[in-house]
């Protein structure tokens, strides 16, 4: 399974980003091999629809789970459409902490989208 984290860097010790569609990087952790792939979020500079464009990158990397601060309505629709389960990173500061919380089943599901048009640059 591939898990994506909204991250400010490309290491497990990197801080989590407080944005989804405009996160700097998606750090992808492969649970079968513990391999890490870091991709730059090309959607972060989009004039609009960054969340939906970010979801497309997750689809391209076969992500099944995303750990995020929150997701907007269009991103939530896209995640549901492609069976990507969103969890809230609440309580974690680094990718490593969020991964441990996810493994311990201590991260809550994101069941409702956040506010439309967050645009936290």
Residue, then its C-alpha position, 0 to 999 in steps of 0.5 A: x500500500x502507498x501512503x502519501x503525506x503532505x510534507x515540507x521535505x523529503x525525509x521521514x523527519x520532515x515536518x508535515x505541511x498544513x496544506x493539502x492542494x498546495x503542499x510543497x511535497x507528497x512523501x509517499x511511503x510504501x508499506x510493503x518495502x518501507x521505500x520512500x518516494x518524494x514528489x514535488x507537488x506540481x499543483x501548488x502553483x495552480x490558479x485554482x483547483x489545486x486540490x483536484x490536481x494534487x489528487x491526480x498526482x496521488x492517483x499517478x503514484x497508486x496511493x491508497x491513503x493520504x494523511x492531510x490537514x484537511x481537504x476541500x470539497x473538490x479534492x474530497x470528491x476526487x479522493x472518494x471517486x478513486x478510493x483514496x482514504x484521507x486521514x487527518x494528521x492532527x497531533x503529528x508534527x513530522x511524517x514519521x510521527x504521522x506514520x506511527x500514529x497511522x500504524x497504531x490506528x490513532x489518526x481520525x478519518x477525514x469524513x467531511x471536506x474543509x472550507x472551500x477555497x482555503x488558498x493558504x499560500 
